[in-house]
């Protein structure tokens, strides 16, 4: 994988920090990555498009009644 200029800059910055401060930068980067994932889920949840095939599948499944728990012995 090729490193971007931003990634190279970050590596240089983190490499020049004391271990505890470098760890804080890494933790913050993980937080930002998580936030980006949350934003994507919010976009998906807010999507108002309809999905007729999925809606029909769900309605049919609900008409079948409650599902039985899986029996590992029958798998």
Backbone as a printed PyTorch tensor [residue, N CA C, xyz], in Angstrom:
tensor([[[  0.8390,  -1.1720,   0.0000],
         [  0.0000,   0.0000,   0.0000],
         [  0.8910,   1.2460,   0.0000]],

        [[  0.5580,   2.1970,  -0.8320],
         [  1.3250,   3.4260,  -0.9570],
         [  0.8290,   4.4470,   0.0540]],

        [[  1.7720,   5.0600,   0.7780],
         [  1.3950,   6.0570,   1.7760],
         [  1.1400,   7.4020,   1.1200]],

        [[  0.0800,   8.0570,   1.5500],
         [ -0.2100,   9.3970,   1.0590],
         [  0.7190,  10.3950,   1.7410]],

        [[  0.7350,  11.6110,   1.2290],
         [  1.5580,  12.6650,   1.8290],
         [  1.1010,  12.9400,   3.2570]],

        [[ -0.1950,  12.8930,   3.4840],
         [ -0.7260,  13.1270,   4.8330],
         [ -0.2610,  12.0260,   5.7790]],

        [[ -0.3190,  10.7710,   5.3170],
         [  0.1230,   9.6540,   6.1550],
         [  1.6080,   9.7690,   6.4900]],

        [[  2.4110,  10.1570,   5.4940],
         [  3.8400,  10.3330,   5.7400],
         [  4.0880,  11.4310,   6.7660]],

        [[  3.3510,  12.5280,   6.6320],
         [  3.4970,  13.6310,   7.5880],
         [  3.1230,  13.1840,   8.9900]],

        [[  2.0470,  12.4330,   9.0990],
         [  1.6070,  11.9420,  10.4060],
         [  2.6490,  11.0140,  11.0210]],

        [[  3.2320,  10.1410,  10.2170],
         [  4.2640,   9.2300,  10.7120],
         [  5.4510,  10.0290,  11.2430]],

        [[  5.8450,  11.0660,  10.5120],
         [  6.9610,  11.9000,  10.9610],
         [  6.6310,  12.6030,  12.2800]],

        [[  5.4330,  13.1330,  12.3790],
         [  5.0350,  13.8420,  13.6030],
         [  4.9970,  12.8840,  14.7850]],

        [[  4.3300,  11.7520,  14.6070],
         [  4.1980,  10.7750,  15.6960],
         [  5.5680,  10.2280,  16.0780]],

        [[  6.4230,  10.0150,  15.0930],
         [  7.7610,   9.4960,  15.3670],
         [  8.6050,  10.4320,  16.2080]],

        [[  8.3030,  11.7200,  16.1860],
         [  9.0710,  12.6860,  16.9630],
         [  8.4940,  12.9870,  18.3300]],

        [[  7.4140,  12.3230,  18.6730],
         [  6.7680,  12.5680,  19.9720],
         [  7.1880,  11.5380,  21.0120]],

        [[  7.1170,  11.9090,  22.2900],
         [  7.2990,  10.8980,  23.3390],
         [  6.1880,   9.8470,  23.2200]],

        [[  6.4560,   8.6540,  23.6980],
         [  5.5280,   7.5270,  23.5700],
         [  4.1120,   7.8690,  24.0430]],

        [[  3.9790,   8.5100,  25.1960],
         [  2.6390,   8.7990,  25.7200],
         [  1.8820,   9.7710,  24.8170]],

        [[  2.5800,  10.7650,  24.2740],
         [  1.9340,  11.7200,  23.3740],
         [  1.5980,  11.0650,  22.0320]],

        [[  2.4960,  10.1940,  21.5450],
         [  2.2190,   9.4650,  20.3080],
         [  0.9770,   8.6020,  20.4760]],

        [[  0.8380,   7.9770,  21.6440],
         [ -0.3390,   7.1420,  21.9210],
         [ -1.6080,   7.9880,  21.8940]],

        [[ -1.5420,   9.2180,  22.4090],
         [ -2.7040,  10.1130,  22.3860],
         [ -3.1040,  10.4440,  20.9520]],

        [[ -2.1180,  10.6620,  20.0940],
         [ -2.4080,  10.9530,  18.6850],
         [ -3.0830,   9.7440,  18.0360]],

        [[ -2.5650,   8.5630,  18.2950],
         [ -3.1520,   7.3470,  17.7370],
         [ -4.5790,   7.1590,  18.2540]],

        [[ -4.7900,   7.3670,  19.5400],
         [ -6.1370,   7.2430,  20.0960],
         [ -7.0950,   8.2410,  19.4570]],

        [[ -6.6200,   9.4800,  19.2290],
         [ -7.4610,  10.4860,  18.6040],
         [ -7.7760,  10.0980,  17.1580]],

        [[ -6.7960,   9.5560,  16.4520],
         [ -7.0260,   9.1040,  15.0720],
         [ -8.0770,   7.9920,  15.0510]],

        [[ -8.0040,   7.0800,  16.0050],
         [ -9.0270,   6.0160,  16.0940],
         [-10.4020,   6.6150,  16.3560]],

        [[-10.4740,   7.6110,  17.2290],
         [-11.7310,   8.2990,  17.5200],
         [-12.2970,   8.9180,  16.2420]],

        [[-11.4560,   9.5940,  15.4650],
         [-11.9110,  10.2230,  14.2210],
         [-12.3960,   9.1690,  13.2230]],

        [[-11.6800,   8.0530,  13.1510],
         [-12.0940,   6.9710,  12.2480],
         [-13.4590,   6.4410,  12.6560]],

        [[-13.6670,   6.2780,  13.9490],
         [-14.9540,   5.8070,  14.4670],
         [-16.0610,   6.8070,  14.1310]],

        [[-15.7600,   8.0890,  14.2920],
         [-16.7350,   9.1350,  13.9800],
         [-17.1400,   9.0710,  12.5120]],

        [[-16.1990,   8.8240,  11.6290],
         [-16.5020,   8.7200,  10.1980],
         [-17.4540,   7.5620,   9.9480]],

        [[-17.2500,   6.4560,  10.6670],
         [-18.1570,   5.3090,  10.5530],
         [-19.5420,   5.6550,  11.0560]],

        [[-19.6180,   6.4020,  12.1490],
         [-20.9120,   6.8320,  12.6760],
         [-21.6460,   7.7130,  11.6790]],

        [[-20.9210,   8.5960,  11.0160],
         [-21.5370,   9.4840,  10.0330],
         [-22.1300,   8.6720,   8.8860]],

        [[-21.4390,   7.6260,   8.4760],
         [-21.9450,   6.7730,   7.3990],
         [-23.2250,   6.0680,   7.8310]],

        [[-23.2650,   5.5530,   9.0690],
         [-24.4850,   4.9130,   9.5620],
         [-25.6300,   5.9170,   9.6470]],

        [[-25.3540,   7.1290,  10.0910],
         [-26.3910,   8.1630,  10.1520],
         [-26.9470,   8.4430,   8.7580]],

        [[-26.0730,   8.4740,   7.7500],
         [-26.5200,   8.6890,   6.3780],
         [-27.4160,   7.5450,   5.9170]],

        [[-27.0170,   6.3210,   6.2340],
         [-27.8110,   5.1530,   5.8390],
         [-29.1700,   5.1720,   6.5200]],

        [[-29.1990,   5.4600,   7.8110],
         [-30.4490,   5.4690,   8.5700],
         [-31.3900,   6.5630,   8.0770]],

        [[-30.8370,   7.7040,   7.6920],
         [-31.6510,   8.8380,   7.2460],
         [-32.1410,   8.6730,   5.8050]],

        [[-31.6570,   7.6720,   5.0980],
         [-32.0380,   7.4540,   3.7070],
         [-33.5350,   7.1560,   3.6340]],

        [[-34.2700,   7.9210,   2.8450],
         [-35.7350,   7.7600,   2.7660],
         [-36.1680,   6.9640,   1.5430]],

        [[-35.2060,   6.4500,   0.7760],
         [-35.5910,   5.6420,  -0.3840],
         [-36.3150,   4.3870,   0.0730]],

        [[-37.1980,   3.8870,  -0.7830],
         [-37.9060,   2.6460,  -0.4690],
         [-37.2130,   1.4800,  -1.1710]],

        [[-37.3690,   0.3290,  -0.5940],
         [-36.7940,  -0.9010,  -1.1360],
         [-37.9070,  -1.9410,  -1.1880]],

        [[-38.7150,  -1.9270,  -2.2570],
         [-39.8980,  -2.7980,  -2.3310],
         [-39.5900,  -4.2820,  -2.1400]],

        [[-38.5210,  -4.7800,  -2.7370],
         [-38.2080,  -6.2070,  -2.5910],
         [-37.8780,  -6.5440,  -1.1430]],

        [[-37.1130,  -5.6740,  -0.4890],
         [-36.7770,  -5.9070,   0.9190],
         [-38.0270,  -5.8080,   1.7780]],

        [[-38.8750,  -4.7980,   1.5050],
         [-40.1170,  -4.6500,   2.2760],
         [-40.9920,  -5.8850,   2.1350]],

        [[-41.1050,  -6.4350,   0.9140],
         [-41.9070,  -7.6510,   0.6990],
         [-41.2970,  -8.8320,   1.4400]],

        [[-39.9810,  -8.9790,   1.3820],
         [-39.2980, -10.0710,   2.0770],
         [-39.5760, -10.0090,   3.5790]],

        [[-39.4710,  -8.8160,   4.1590],
         [-39.7050,  -8.6490,   5.5960],
         [-41.1630,  -8.9560,   5.9360]],

        [[-42.0930,  -8.4480,   5.1360],
         [-43.5200,  -8.7060,   5.3910],
         [-43.8220, -10.1930,   5.3230]],

        [[-43.2700, -10.8770,   4.3120],
         [-43.4830, -12.3300,   4.1930],
         [-42.9080, -13.0700,   5.3990]],

        [[-41.7280, -12.6740,   5.8240],
         [-41.0890, -13.3310,   6.9680],
         [-41.9050, -13.1170,   8.2320]],

        [[-42.4440, -11.9250,   8.4170],
         [-43.2420, -11.6410,   9.6150],
         [-44.5520, -12.4280,   9.6090]],

        [[-45.1070, -12.6680,   8.4270],
         [-46.3450, -13.4630,   8.3300],
         [-46.1090, -14.9090,   8.7340]],

        [[-44.8860, -15.3890,   8.5920],
         [-44.5690, -16.7750,   8.9500],
         [-44.6070, -16.9940,  10.4530]],

        [[-44.5800, -15.9440,  11.2270],
         [-44.6210, -16.0640,  12.6760],
         [-43.2370, -16.0760,  13.2690]],

        [[-43.1600, -16.2440,  14.5990],
         [-41.8490, -16.1910,  15.2720],
         [-40.9330, -17.3110,  14.7920]],

        [[-39.6930, -17.0030,  14.6960],
         [-38.6890, -18.0000,  14.2780],
         [-38.3450, -18.8890,  15.4610]],

        [[-37.9880, -20.1130,  15.1460],
         [-37.5630, -21.0570,  16.1780],
         [-36.0640, -20.8760,  16.3920]],

        [[-35.6070, -21.0130,  17.6250],
         [-34.1490, -20.9210,  17.8750],
         [-33.4190, -22.0050,  17.0750]],

        [[-32.2000, -21.6840,  16.6480],
         [-31.3950, -22.6530,  15.9400],
         [-30.9980, -23.7920,  16.8620]],

        [[-31.0660, -24.9940,  16.3490],
         [-30.6150, -26.1790,  17.0810],
         [-29.2630, -26.5840,  16.5040]],

        [[-28.1750, -26.3410,  17.2470],
         [-26.8570, -26.6770,  16.7080],
         [-26.7290, -28.1320,  16.2740]],

        [[-27.5030, -29.0170,  16.8950],
         [-27.4460, -30.4400,  16.5370],
         [-28.0110, -30.7160,  15.1570]],

        [[-28.8240, -29.7880,  14.6290],
         [-29.4410, -29.9940,  13.3150],
         [-28.6840, -29.2620,  12.2150]],

        [[-27.6060, -28.5590,  12.5830],
         [-26.8520, -27.8220,  11.5560],
         [-25.9120, -28.7140,  10.7940]]])
